[in-house]
Amino acid sequence: MIWSIAISTDNKYLLTTDRDYGDVKQFRISDGRMIKHYIAVSHSGIWSTITTPDSKYLFAGCRSGHLKQICLG
């Protein structure tokens, strides 16, 4: 189940997160293709996301209170 979404500031990527399994999926907006599947970024689930202004990183806030950084490059 998708719990949160984020769009990179350069409008190239749509990122979805999963509340139960802690997965992040990265889609290219131009053609809708999933280009990366980050499996089990957090075993406690991801509740919020945001990308950096330069679109290089995604920060994911986990239910456990941890913050995870993912390189989008």
RAKA-V247107 format. One record per residue. N is the residue number from 1. PSI is psi in whole degrees, -180 to 180 (NA if undefined). NEAR is the number of other C-alpha atoms within 12 Angstrom. Layout:
BEGIN
{{N,PSI,NEAR} {N,PSI,NEAR}}
END
This chain:
BEGIN
{{1,130,17} {2,130,20} {3,-38,25} {4,159,26} {5,157,28} {6,148,31} {7,130,28} {8,151,29} {9,-21,19} {10,3,19} {11,26,17} {12,-30,25} {13,143,31} {14,131,32} {15,133,41} {16,150,34} {17,158,37} {18,129,32} {19,-34,28} {20,-41,22} {21,-12,23} {22,26,32} {23,152,33} {24,132,44} {25,135,35} {26,122,31} {27,142,26} {28,123,21} {29,-36,18} {30,-34,13} {31,-1,11} {32,5,15} {33,138,16} {34,123,19} {35,-14,20} {36,139,21} {37,108,20} {38,110,27} {39,133,20} {40,53,21} {41,-37,30} {42,126,30} {43,-12,22} {44,1,22} {45,153,31} {46,130,40} {47,-22,34} {48,155,30} {49,154,34} {50,147,31} {51,157,31} {52,158,20} {53,-28,14} {54,3,16} {55,21,23} {56,-25,20} {57,152,25} {58,133,36} {59,132,30} {60,126,39} {61,124,30} {62,155,30} {63,-30,23} {64,-10,17} {65,-3,15} {66,156,18} {67,125,21} {68,141,30} {69,130,22} {70,129,28} {71,125,19} {72,-6,30} {73,NA,14}}
END
